[in-house]
Amino acid sequence: MIAPARLIAGLRDGRVPSAEELGAFARGLANGSVSDAQAGAFAMAVCLRGLGEGGRVALTRAMRDSGRVMDWDLPGPVVDKHSTGGIGDAVSLLLAPAMAACGAFVPMVSGRGLGHTGGTLDKLEAIPGYRAEQSEDRLREVVARIGCAIVGASAGIAPADRRLYAVRDVTATVESIDLITASILAKKLAAGLEGLVLDVKTGSGAFLAAPDAARALARALVETAKGAGCPTVALITDMDQPLAASAGNAVELAEVMGVLTATRASPRLEALTGSLGGELLALAGLAPTAAEGSAQIIAALQSGAAAERFGAMVAALGGPGDFLGRWKAHLPQAPVILDIPAPQAGAIRAIDTRALGRAVVALGGGRRREDDAIDPRVGLTGLRGLGEHIAAGEPLGQVHATDRASAEAAVAAVQAAHALGAPAPAPALIRERVA
């Protein structure tokens, strides 16, 4: 086996390691024989020199294979979706049960929020009793019986990525497209997928705000996933405004339940769920085209079929058995709710969406550090969209907070995040399709 130092030196000098060398390095990350210093040096060398398409595929496969890779024997395709994160992005909570209602099986391995973006698992854990950490046997049983399960990655899934991810955060190598690609896909492909759809955000609230950066990541993800044997499509989507009218954990879940139970509309959230689901159904052979697949997803949402799957999943993973019928009683509520008055009249010309995410974090609804505790009750609701006209003093939304002081600070932050004036066209929800 090539010594880690030799592999790193080769990378430093511009030589891309072979698949065998990257496999050995990933195994060393997983078993601890590669030190943190060597992992950091490797990450910096990749960040500065790059791996190219072949090297990305090899690294992704190596990190996937550093732990358990699941296989399935189910009467339908096994598929999943990944988003690069945003504000008000609760698509996974609608898409997984809708896909299950359309005949797919979705073992959705999701993450928690960090920084200004929210996390799917944090939203689900606003449900009393919901347990995101499940054994592989339990995951298999729930997916086979219900069609979907949204859980966290177990320690046995891509352990090399777990090591490398922690090192990247403290070595200024988080932004490497090669490392981002391998990190995202290693965990997803370890779930034994037969199809994957990617939601790559661009705009003020996105991890990669610049369109060119989002496009480069989308292309790298699609090329690498296909190179690793998983049919994949990416949509580059707008994050210049929140996807839903809510941002937080319980408040976003309440908006999702409104959609599932047909008691509330969330047009952008539903539209993107339909578009991503349509692509995935077409990839999986469950719809002849993405457009027809999208219609199937919307029908599953409107008919209550997706809601039934969601309620069954919640109960199977530790939540209340009556959550579907009594979700309002089960979700926690903040003690202080304040309107956010518009400081002047005008159309909403621009939103600093990242600032809205930071306001939720400041309320206690997100994390500055990985070990921060989250208050599921807090957040923002009733958020307005780009292009909407608003009178002076009319609400831009509402703050849900634990006390008056934090609520007033959030009101000021949300006001500062909105630019009001003459009307300007709102950006398209879907900017580009990458296949």
Secondary structure, DSSP 8 states (H G I E B T S, - for coil): ---HHHHHHHHHTT----HHHHHHHHHHHHHT-S-HHHHHHHHHHHHHH--HHHHHHHHHHHHHTTS-------SS-BEEEEE---SS--HHHHHHHHHHHTT-BEEEEE---BTTB--HHHHHTTSTT------HHHHHHHHHHHSEEEEE--TTSSHHHHHHHHHHTTTT-TT-HHHHHHHHHHHHHTT--SEEEEEEEESTTSSS-SHHHHHHHHHHHHHHHHHTT--EEEEEEE-SS-SSS-EESHHHHHHHHHHHTTS---HHHHHHHHHHHHHHHHHTTSSSSHHHHHHHHHHHHHHSHHHHHHHHHHHHTTS-TTHHHHHHHHS---SEEEEEE-SS-EEEEEE-HHHHHHHHIIIIIS-SSTT----TT-EEES---TT-EE-TTSEEEEEEESSHHHHHHHHHHHHHHEEEES------SEEEEE-
